[in-house]
């Protein structure tokens, strides 16, 4: 961005006008980028309800809400794991793993990921109580 800013300033017919114009665009663009990145990281939610789990997230270009019954969970993967699902379905699971630590990935009988949450003993205990059919698999 800075290289493009310098190139456009020198290539313009009047650099004295181009520099303040591009600087003002940068001042509006930079806070917008940080806000967008913050929203992307926070765009995946899992709500634990009495009989179901509500998963809300942005996948590609669509925002989806999915209600998942606890009985559908067959496998609970714990250990040194990156998340299977990330906001926006990006390939940044290693980045999330480095930033936030280990995750709990809950899979169905076809081994498709139902939802992903950050590892916590209390969440694991809740899942073990609610998901009576689930098997815990520890991955190192």
N, C-alpha and C positions, 0 to 999 in steps of 0.2 A: 504494500500500500504506500509506504513512504517513497519507494523507488518510482512508482507511478506518479505520485504527487510531484516529485522533482522533475520528472520527464515532461509532464503536462505543463508545468510552470515555465520551463525553458522553451518549449515548443509553441506556446501561445503567442499571439501577436502583441499582447500587452501583459507582460509578467506582473506588473504592479497591480492589475485587476485580478489576474488569475490566482495569485498567491492568497489574498484574503478570501476569495470565493471558495477555493479548495480547502483552506483552513477551516472555514465555517462548516463546510460539508463534513470534514473529518470530525469536528466537535460534535455534530449531531449523529454521525455514523458510529463512532466509538462507543458512546454510552448505549446505543441501541444494540450493538453486538454483545456487550456484556449482559444486558437484560435478556436477550434471546438465549444466550448460553446458560444463564441461570434458570430460565424457564424450561429449557430442554432437560437439564439435570433433574428438575423437580417435577417432570411431567409423567411420572409413573407412580401410581398409588395402589396399595393393597389394604383393604378394610376387612378386618375379621369381624363377622357378624355371628349370630347365634347358630345358624345352620348352614351358612354359606360364606364364601369369600367373594368380595367385590373387587375385581381388578379393573383399574382404570389406567389407560395409557395411550400414548401416541405411537402408532405403528405405521411407519412410512408416512403417508399423507393423511391418514385418518386417525381420529380419536375414537377409541373403542371402550365400551364398558361391558364387562363380562361377569356374569354371576356363576360361580363355581361351587357346587356342593362339596362338602368335606369328604363324602363317600367316594368321590371320583379320584381322590389322591391315592396312588398306589405305592409310589416310592418317594422318600424324603432323602435327598442327598445333602450331606453335611461334610465339613472338613475344609481343606484349603482349596476352595472353589471360587472361580469367578461367577458372576451372574449369567444365567442362560438368557434372560430377557433384560434388555436395557432400553432406556427411553429412546424413542424414534427408531428402534430396531437397528441401531448403529453397530459397527464392529468395534466398539470401545469397551468390551467387557473386561479386558485386562486393565484398562485405566481405572474403571470403577473398583476393581479388586484391589489395586494399589492404593487408591484414595480412601475407600471405606472398609476394607478388610474382607473377611469371609462372608459367604452367602449361603442361604438355604434355598435349594431348588426343589420344587415339588412337581413331580411328574405323574402322568396318568398311566394306565395299563399299557398303552402303546408307546410309552417312553417319550411323550411329547410334554413339553414344559407347560404347566398350568399357571404357575406364578413363581416369582423370585422375591425373597426378602433378605435383608441383611441379617447376619447371624446374631442371635441373641438366645440365651438360655430360656428366658421367659417365653419367647415365641416358639422355640422348639418344644417346650413343655405343653404349650397350648395346642400346637399341631398334633402332638402325640395323643393328647386327650380327645381332640375332635376327630382326627383321621384314624378311625379304628382299624381300617384295612391296610394302612400304610406300613411299609417296611423301611427302617432307617438304614441307609447305606453310608458308611464313612469312607471318604476319599482322601488319600494323603497326597 
